[in-house]
Amino acid sequence: MVVPTAERPLGHKGSLGAAVGDPVAPTAEANSPASGCCFEVSVLLREDVKGLSEKYNFPRGLTYSLPSDPRMVTMSREGLFVIFEGALSHGLRVPIPSFAISVLKHFSLHPSLLQTQSWRFIIGFLVKCIESEVDVTVNLFKEFHVLSDMPKKSGYFFKSRSGVKKLLLNPTKSMKNWRMRYFLIKEFEGFTPSPWCDSMDTTSLNKRSRLTSAERMSFNKLLALKPEEVNSTVREDRLLQTGLSVALGQESHSDEAEKDISEGKGAQNSPMPPVSEESCIKLLSPLLLNLVSFSFFLYFESLTLIFTFSFSNGSSP
């Protein structure tokens, strides 16, 4: 999986929040929509992002931004990834799966152009493949899904391919105002968004590719599965079981993040606590901790009884 990290938080100097000492960030006009930006300033506050980081247990090392210029959302700048609150509620998690990045790259999709509900198809398909022990590929994904234009608006969404047995059923209805609730992840290592374009040739992009023999076997295996509601595939328990989400409590960083996110209103870039090797260690659950403590108690009680019994036998006439 691709894990966005940050070695140091971005500063406030330079064009659109370039880091101190870095080259000036490219201007928004260089990659923004030709007809004007289709986004407004995000209505999310620092406290909202902090809440999302706790709810979805973001890993340490993130540097996020709430840009004052909404044109920054459409930029194709190295290390920049826009996350919509609606995408998180539809199955997207951080770290972002490498398969999801591959889908975006294959379809030349800038993240801001993908309707938030479509993340359920991407993540749901990944869940089905992992559970079925199938090596997931973009070619397999295209056998079941196609990219379509959003009517009357800039953007795209995924839907089931006609003429093929549906793997995922009953997608959710369109969310209103999803474009207004977003934040940016910066210093996303190894990722550069595709150029923003709302006039792509979806017919060409949706053409099937020749499957390898292994992919053909995987395709037949997926076809044999019973169709399932897409909402069910991205339940939190399924995401946890497949390793696409991290259980709350496995990595405690909310206390440290409190001072970085909740204080002040002027800062646009706020770092999460740095990544450490210890953050990969899973913490014991309270129940397991109690069992361990009780075992130690029984052990010492047994030693006390044995010692008492031995002492009594040794001192008796």
N, C-alpha and C positions, 0 to 999 in steps of 0.2 A: 504494500500500500504506500501511496505517496503521503509523506508527512510534512506539512508546512512548518518550517522552523524559522527562527529569527535570532541572529547573533547579537543584535542590539536594536533597540526601538528606533523608529524613525523620528526625526526632529520636525520642526515646523518651518524651517527655512527652505527657500527654493520654490520653484513652481509646483503647485499642487502638493506640497508636503514632501519634497525631496529630502532625503536624509542629509544631515550635516556632513560635509566632506564628500558627498556623492556628486556626480554630474547632475546638472539641473534636469529635473524630470521633464519628459516630453510634454508639450502643451496639449490640452484636452482637444483642441481643434484638429490635431493630427489624426486622431482615430475616432472621433465622434461621428454620429450619423450626419449625413450631408444635409438632411432636411431639418436639423435641429434635434436636440436631445429629447428622448421620450421619457426621461426620468425626472423626478423632482428630488429635492433634498430628502434624505431618509428621515422618517418620523421617529426612528428608534433613538433612544437616549443611551448614555453610557451605562446607566443602571439596567436598561433592557438587555444590552449585550452581556453584562455581567450575569444577569439571570439566565440567559441562553447558555452561557459557558458552564453554569452550574447544572442546568437541566440536562444538557447533552454531554456533560463531562468533557469539555474540550481539553486536549493535551496541553502540557506546558510548552512554552516557547513561541506562542502565537503573538504576532503584533497585528492589531486590527486598527481600522480607521473608519471614522464616520465623516466622509468628505463633505466640505461645504460647497464644493462644485460638483453637481450631479453628473456632469459630462465625464468625470473620472471613471464612472461605472462602465462606460463603453470603450475605454482605452484598451489597447493591446500592448500592455507593458509587462515586461518580465517580472515574474513573482507576484502578480496581482490577480486575486480571485475574489469575485463578488459572491456573497452568500445571502440568499433571501431567507427570511424567517420561515416562509411557507415551504421552502425546500427541505428544511430541517424537519418540519412536521410531516413531510412526505417521504422520509426515509434517508435523506442525505445525512452523513455523519462526517465528522473530522476526527481522525485522518480520512481524507477522501480516497476511496478505493482507486487503484491504478486503472481498473477496468472502466470506471466512470470517466477518467481523464482520456482514455483511449477512445471512448465513444465521442466525446466532445471534439477531439482532434480529427477523427475520421470524417465526421460530418462538418468540419470547419465551423463549429458552433462556438461563438463567444458565450460564456456562461450567462450573461445578462439577457440573452435572446431565448433561453430555454424556459418555457412555462414551468412553474414550480411543480405542478402535478406530474409532469413527465419524469421527475426523479423517481417516482414510484415504479415506473416501468423499468428504468435502468437498475435500480437497487433490487426490485422484486425479481427481475430476471437473474441477477447475480445470486440472490438467495436460493432460487430454485436450482441453479447450476451447482452451487456449493453443496446443498443438501443431497443432490443426486450424484455427487462425485463426478461432475462433468467439468472439463477444462473450459472455462468461459472464454469466448472470443467475440470480437465485433461481428465477424461473419455469421456466427450463430445468432447473435442478437438481431441481425438484419433479416434472418429467415422468418422471424416472428413479428418484427416491428418495422415501421416506416416513419420517416420524418415528414411532417406536414406543416404548411403555413398557417399562422393564426389569422383568422378572418378579420379584416378591417384594422388590424394592429400589427406593429412590428414584432416579430418573434415566431417561434416554432414550437411544435409539440410532437411527441411520439404517440402513435396509435398502433393497434394490431394490424398486421398485414392481411388484406383480404385474400380469400382463397386458401388460407392456411389455418389449421386447427389453432384456436386461441389458447395460449398458455396462461395468460393473465386476464381476468374478467373485471367488468364493472369499474372502470376508472372513476375517480372522484370528479365532481363538477368543478367548473372553473372557479377559482378564488378571486374575489374582488380586491382591488387595491394591493395586490401582492408586490407590485413594483415600488411601493412606497416604504417597504420595511426591509431594509438591507444594511449590510456593513461589508467592509472589505478586509480580506486577509492579505497582508503584505509579506514580502520575503518568502513567497511560496516556492521553495527550492525545486528547480527543474521544470517549472511550468510557465509557459507564456501563452496568454489567450490568443485564439485565432482572431484575425481582424474582424471588426464589427461589420456585418453585412446582412441586410434584411431582404436581399433579392437573390438568394441562392437557387441553383437548379436542383430542386429536390428530386426530380425524376432520375437524374443521373446519379445522385447520391444514394438513392434507394435501390439501385440495381444490385441484384444478388452477385456475390462473388463465388467462384468455384470452391466448393468445400474440399478439404483434404479428406483422406480416408478416415482419419481419427474424428474430424468434425462431422462427417456423415454418420458415424456410429453414435456420436453424442446427440446429433439432431434426432435420430430415431429414438434414442433413449428419452429425450425430452418430449417427443410426440406421444410417447406411451403414458406420460403423466396425465393425471386427471386435472382439467382446468380448475384454477383456483382464483378467488377474488384477490385482486392486486393489493387491496388494503390489508388483507390478512398476511401477506408475505412480508410486509414491512413493519409488523408489530415489533415492539421493543424486544420481546423474548426471542423472536426469530433472529433479530439482528445480533443479539447477544450470543446466541448459540452458534451462529456462523462467523463470529468474530468481527462483525462489521460495526459493533458498538461496544463501548466499555461500560461496565457496571458502575453505578455511582458508589463512591466510597473506596474504589480501588486506587484512586489518585487524589489526594487531598491538596487542593491549591486555592480554595475559595477564600481562605483567610488572607493569604498573601495577595490574591488578586483584588481583594477589597480596596486596598489603598491605591491600586493602579487604575481602577475603573470608576469607583464611585465618587472620588473626591474631585471637586472642580468641575467646571462646565466648559472652559475654553479649549482644553486640549483635544485635538482630533485624533491623535495616535496614542494608543495605550498598549504597553507590552504586558503579556501574561508572564508569569514567573518562568525563568529559564529552564530548559530541559536538563534533567539530571539522570544518571544511570539508575538511581534509586527509584525513579518514578515508574520504572517498568516492573517493579516488584509488587505482586498482588498482596494486599493487606488481608489479615485474617478477619473473617466475619465475627460479629459479637458472639454468635452461638458457638462457633468453633473455639473462640477464645475462652468462653466459659467452660467448655468441655475439657480443654487442656488444663485450665486452672483446677477443675474438680479432680482430674486424674492425679495431678501433683499432690493435692490434699489427701487423697486416698493412699497414695504411695507413702507419704510421711507419717500418716496415721498408722499404717501397717508396720513401719519401722519402729514406731513408738511402742506398739503392742508387743512386738517381738523382743525388743530390748527389755521391757518391763517383765515379760514372762521369763526370760533368761535370767535376769537379775533375781527374781523371786525364787527360782529353782536353785540358783547358786547359793543363796543365803539361808535356805531352809535346812534344819538339822538332819 
